[in-house]
Amino acid sequence: VWQDGSVAAYWDIVTHTRKLEGAMSCQTAVYQWTEVVTTHMPHLSKPQARVLALWSLGMVLARSCALTAVSLWLATGLERKPNTVRQQLREFCYEAKAKRGGPRQELKVESCFASLLAWVLSWWEGTQLAVAVDATTLGQRFVVLVVSIVYRGCAIPVAWTVLPATEKHAWRREWLRMLRQVRAVVPRRFFVIVLADRGLYARWLFQRIVRLGWHPLLRITTGGTFRPAKSAHSQPLRALVPEPGTQWVGTGTAFQGPRRRLNCTLLARWDEGYTDPWLL
């Protein structure tokens, strides 16, 4: 996930490397970028900060996140053997028992979440923030649960959990833990909207977001019902936006049954050219 990096960190690298280009050696560039990484992630050991700096600097300048490409670029600039650099980068991701030599340390990725988010927010302008929660399946191997900061059409991952793709459970514990980790860093004065697609909607998620002092904007499927505040009867969600070109907004009660019922605001819109309406 480090390969995605953050936009703020990316521009930090670009700014530094432009100044260094043609004027300093690669060794000096790595040293200076390591100092930046250490400043924003003081919990890392010196070797961990240096290899993270190698990874991030190498990916930007090689314009690739492939291990081989990054290794070759760094080896040329540092005047080292490519296989030596490659092994150093690979071992960064290993558990402690799989690393050579000693003392051997295993990087607890969760320990980086707060520092990574604080780094992103150190560049932030204003006090409005959009947070996205998303689950991405990587074949039959893994599912990655990610909490990201939305920025100019992209998502900067700041907390994540990797699980086996075949593991069946609600992911409730993982989402709540990551949201708490993010909440601890975001300043209280920020106005935060939390976005999730329809596959992740759950009443407990909506309620926890509200409890954190944030604002849920969760997409739901068209299969439920909604009872407007001034109505005595529920109606199918599709009845509120029956055809393309229609929209509806109002407060009321979504769904039926004591374990599903939710008092909320519903935003419904069906634009031309789409097969289904958006229900938020």
Helices and strands as residue ranges (DSSP letters): H 7-20, H 26-40, H 46-62, H 67-78, H 82-91, G 96-98, G 109-112, H 113-122, E 128-138, E 142-151, E 154-164, H 172-183, E 191-196, G 198-200, H 203-211, E 215-218, E 225-228, E 235-236, H 237-240, E 246-254, E 262-270, E 278-279
